[in-house]
Amino acid sequence: MSKLETFIKQNLPKVLAKKTVSSLGDRSTYIGASDIGSCLRKSYLSKIQKVEYDIAQHIVFERGHIAEEIVALMLQGTPYKQQVEVSGKASNGFDIKAHLDFVVDFGKECVVVEAKSTSIPVDEPYESWTLQVQMQMGLLESQCKGKNVRGYVVAIDVNSGWFKTFEVLPNKALFDVAMDNANILANALVESSEPEADVQLYCSKCAFKGNCPAITNITAQQLPKDVQEVVDFIAKKSSIEKEIKAAKKQLQEFFEATNTRMAKAGDKTVSLVKNKGKKSVDLELLQSFAPDIYANVLCDGEGFSYIKVV
């Protein structure tokens, strides 16, 4: 490890922690809009325990800020304000503060714009995104009296360049769900009582998954130490597997764009392999034209199993 790498690993977490406090304050003293859309147990533990992330995870988190900077460029020319703080109170008086990425004030209308980083294209906004924006809009209404309030989520994959916008209209029922979650979390923080866990998309990235009742079967046997080492190996290498897949995709796109079928890379030979694909049967068409044959030839496929490490 070089001296620069050692310095980076020591310095970056400090810089990011200082940046977070500077922009968001002490997040343990209030409930944010992002807290109520995610697992409440995770939000609770994040406020009462200090979480140490490795450098790789810190860099992944920074993709969200990159996405936000891109959205700021998209909004140039509009009367937007960035990092707008709106506040409220939970039922027990605990502070609620939402930091809105962007608010575009058109005079008669205020539009909330929330930037989200994603590693895969999505057709619909995640429920956590929707609840977050619902709370933001609900709290903003008190500051934009007499104005219509609506919102957008702008999802961006900073690696591929994919992006999509999702309009979010005010919905009292969803705002009430968001506030109910805020009240549950607020009571948990005051009473020092861990709220119920919820299985969500990012469970594998959660710092508290080790003893999470939602994903851990307490009756499951503990694996022998040598088998645990295999599990640890798989968990550590899973990110590399994704990186290799992404690199192969990038290489394939280059080969296809340049009409390259085979090339040398030092002492290695790289080729673009194209398969014609297997012949298949359109089952819906078969069922439509020959239902008797369809019924006679249809059979269940063989099941399969695989290992999942969370």
C-alpha positions, 0 to 999 in steps of 0.5 A, spaced: 500 500 500 502 506 497 503 512 502 498 516 498 493 510 499 494 510 506 493 517 507 486 516 503 483 511 507 485 515 513 483 522 511 477 520 506 472 518 512 474 524 516 472 529 510 466 526 508 463 526 516 465 533 516 461 534 510 455 531 512 455 535 519 456 541 515 450 540 510 445 536 514 447 537 522 447 531 527 442 526 524 442 523 530 438 529 533 432 529 528 428 524 523 430 525 516 425 524 510 430 518 508 429 515 514 422 513 514 422 510 507 427 505 509 427 500 514 426 503 521 430 498 525 436 500 520 434 508 521 434 507 529 441 503 529 444 508 525 442 514 530 444 510 536 451 507 533 457 509 530 457 505 523 464 505 520 464 504 512 470 502 508 473 506 503 469 502 497 462 503 501 464 511 502 465 512 494 459 508 492 455 513 497 458 519 493 455 517 487 448 520 490 452 526 490 454 526 483 447 524 481 445 531 485 450 535 481 448 532 474 441 534 476 443 541 478 446 542 471 439 539 468 435 544 472 440 550 470 435 556 467 430 555 472 429 558 479 431 553 483 434 552 490 438 547 493 438 543 499 432 546 502 430 545 509 423 544 511 421 541 518 416 539 523 414 535 529 413 527 530 407 526 535 412 526 541 415 532 539 421 529 536 424 534 531 423 532 523 427 535 518 427 534 511 433 536 506 430 537 499 435 536 494 432 542 490 425 546 490 423 550 484 419 555 485 415 558 479 411 563 483 404 559 483 407 552 484 413 549 488 416 543 485 420 538 489 426 534 485 429 529 489 436 526 485 437 518 486 443 514 484 441 507 481 446 502 478 440 499 474 434 502 470 428 502 474 421 502 471 417 505 477 420 509 483 421 505 489 416 505 495 422 508 499 423 514 494 416 515 494 415 516 501 421 520 502 418 525 497 411 525 500 414 527 506 418 532 503 412 535 499 407 535 506 412 539 510 414 544 504 406 545 503 407 549 510 412 554 507 409 554 500 402 557 502 397 558 497 401 554 492 401 548 489 406 543 491 408 537 487 414 533 486 419 529 481 424 523 482 430 523 477 433 517 477 440 516 474 445 511 473 452 515 473 456 509 470 451 508 464 448 515 463 441 512 463 436 516 467 429 517 468 424 522 471 418 520 475 412 525 477 410 524 484 403 528 486 401 529 493 397 523 496 395 524 503 394 517 505 402 516 503 403 522 507 400 519 513 404 513 512 410 517 512 408 520 518 406 514 522 413 511 520 416 518 523 412 517 529 414 510 530 421 512 529 421 518 534 418 513 539 423 508 539 428 513 539 425 516 546 424 510 549 430 506 546 426 501 543 428 497 537 423 498 532 421 492 527 425 490 522 423 490 514 426 486 509 428 491 503 432 492 497 438 494 500 439 489 506 445 486 503 448 493 504 446 494 511 451 495 517 446 491 522 444 485 518 448 480 522 443 480 527 437 482 524 431 478 526 428 480 519 433 476 515 436 471 520 433 465 522 435 464 529 434 456 529 438 456 523 445 452 524 451 455 525 456 453 519 463 450 521 468 455 521 472 452 514 465 453 511 464 460 514 470 462 510 468 460 504 461 464 505 466 470 507 470 469 500 463 469 496 461 475 500 468 479 499 468 477 491 461 478 489 463 486 488 468 483 483 464 479 480 459 485 478 465 489 476 467 483 471 460 483 468 460 490 467 467 490 464 465 485 459 459 489 457 464 495 456 468 491 452 463 487 448 460 494 446 467 496 443 467 490 439 460 491 436 461 498 435 468 497 431 466 491 428 471 487 431 471 480 431 478 478 434 484 482 437 490 481 441 491 484 448 498 483 449 499 475 450 491 474 450 486 473 444 479 476 445 474 475 441 466 476 440 462 470 440 455 470 437 450 465 438 444 464 433 440 462 439 436 456 440 429 454 437 424 455 442 416 454 442 411 460 443 407 457 448 401 462 448 401 461 440 401 454 441 395 454 446 391 459 441 392 454 435 392 447 438 390 447 445 389 439 445 397 439 443 399 444 448 395 441 454 399 434 452 406 437 451 406 442 457 410 439 463 413 443 469 421 445 468 426 442 473 427 446 479 434 449 481 437 451 487 443 457 488 446 460 494 445 467 496 449 470 501 446 476 505 
